Amino acid sequence: MDGNKDVLKNNIANYSGRAHKFADWAFGSEASSAAEVTSKFLCKLKELEYSEPLTIIDLGCGPGRDLDVFKRSTDPTCKAIGVDACQKLCSIAKRRSSCEVICTDFASIGSFFATSSVLGIFCLASLFHLPRTELPSLLKLLYELLMPSGLLLTSFSYSRDEDRAMSDGRWNNSLPLDLHQQFLIEHKFEIVEIFKCRIYNGQWGVVISKKS
Ligand SMILES: C[S@@+](CC[C@H](N)C(=O)[O-])C[C@H]1O[C@@H](n2cnc3c(N)ncnc32)[C@H](O)[C@@H]1O
């Protein structure tokens, strides 16, 4: 447990120490790659037969670039809520997107959202900061929060099979695509779409899956 608290503390210390620089990077050179990912997610959300606006969570929203995209989407219209544990990035995200942003860690989101209350959970370049041993309980929680047929987008760097702290203190869980899918399938998700994305100096395997 203490080890896990240290992981969170080290991840957040890193982002707090460079929050504005990270925001400039996210909204600058990385925006076009992220736009491809948000666009694919919105496309799949649009196919769901639910009345709009569709409630979605941007889990690990960082400075709010994708919250802003979801908020501006007109087809489908969405109500996007951000979640991030870094207070400084949460403040930037609120200011830049005008969306609600909850400052908490991934594992605590069950206290803020009711069971079967959201249609989409979007995790771009965020869940890799969680040690692999913690992924099963989080996937179980995300499954519970989704409405039937609700969509989850997960992304992990896939070039190596690695689960350890990086030299800058942040945790890195790199999951090859077959393992990434296996985790989702074992937690009752149905794979909908798989693609690759280049963002934040890495190659990411991205999977959109569905609450079956
Ligand atoms: C690489 S950034 C990605 C941010 C955003 N999704 C994007 O694509 O720009 C990773 C984010 O995950 C957040 N994060 C890391 N571990 C977290 C945890 N356990 N709970 C909540 N947020 C966390 C960090 O604060 C950071 O904003």
The ligand as an SDF file (V2000), in Angstrom:
LIG
                    3D

 27 29  0  0  0  0  0  0  0  0999 V2000
    1.0380   11.8060  -19.8960 C   0  0  0  0  0  0  0  0  0  0  0  0
   -0.1870   12.6750  -18.9740 S   0  0  0  0  0  0  0  0  0  0  0  0
   -1.5560   12.5520  -20.1180 C   0  0  0  0  0  0  0  0  0  0  0  0
   -2.5850   13.6330  -19.9200 C   0  0  0  0  0  0  0  0  0  0  0  0
   -3.6770   13.6790  -20.9640 C   0  0  0  0  0  0  0  0  0  0  0  0
   -4.4870   12.4650  -20.9730 N   0  0  0  0  0  0  0  0  0  0  0  0
   -3.0820   13.9420  -22.3310 C   0  0  0  0  0  0  0  0  0  0  0  0
   -3.1500   13.0500  -23.2040 O   0  0  0  0  0  0  0  0  0  0  0  0
   -2.5510   15.0400  -22.5010 O   0  0  0  0  0  0  0  0  0  0  0  0
   -0.6580   11.5660  -17.6710 C   0  0  0  0  0  0  0  0  0  0  0  0
   -1.6590   12.1530  -16.6920 C   0  0  0  0  0  0  0  0  0  0  0  0
   -2.0760   11.1550  -15.7590 O   0  0  0  0  0  0  0  0  0  0  0  0
   -2.1950   11.7550  -14.4640 C   0  0  0  0  0  0  0  0  0  0  0  0
   -2.0620   10.6810  -13.4700 N   0  0  0  0  0  0  0  0  0  0  0  0
   -1.0190    9.8400  -13.2810 C   0  0  0  0  0  0  0  0  0  0  0  0
   -1.2860    8.9580  -12.3000 N   0  0  0  0  0  0  0  0  0  0  0  0
   -2.5330    9.2550  -11.8490 C   0  0  0  0  0  0  0  0  0  0  0  0
   -3.4010    8.6610  -10.8690 C   0  0  0  0  0  0  0  0  0  0  0  0
   -3.0340    7.5960  -10.1530 N   0  0  0  0  0  0  0  0  0  0  0  0
   -4.6160    9.2010  -10.6920 N   0  0  0  0  0  0  0  0  0  0  0  0
   -5.0340   10.2800  -11.4440 C   0  0  0  0  0  0  0  0  0  0  0  0
   -4.2530   10.8710  -12.3740 N   0  0  0  0  0  0  0  0  0  0  0  0
   -3.0320   10.3560  -12.5950 C   0  0  0  0  0  0  0  0  0  0  0  0
   -1.0770   12.7680  -14.4330 C   0  0  0  0  0  0  0  0  0  0  0  0
   -1.2870   13.7510  -13.4450 O   0  0  0  0  0  0  0  0  0  0  0  0
   -1.0930   13.2980  -15.8580 C   0  0  0  0  0  0  0  0  0  0  0  0
   -1.9490   14.4020  -15.9850 O   0  0  0  0  0  0  0  0  0  0  0  0
  1  2  1  0
  2  3  1  0
  2 10  1  0
  3  4  1  0
  4  5  1  0
  5  6  1  0
  5  7  1  0
  7  8  2  0
  7  9  1  0
 10 11  1  0
 11 12  1  0
 11 26  1  0
 12 13  1  0
 13 14  1  0
 13 24  1  0
 14 15  1  0
 14 23  1  0
 15 16  2  0
 16 17  1  0
 17 18  1  0
 17 23  2  0
 18 19  1  0
 18 20  2  0
 20 21  1  0
 21 22  2  0
 22 23  1  0
 24 25  1  0
 24 26  1  0
 26 27  1  0
M  CHG  2   2   1   9  -1
M  END
$$$$
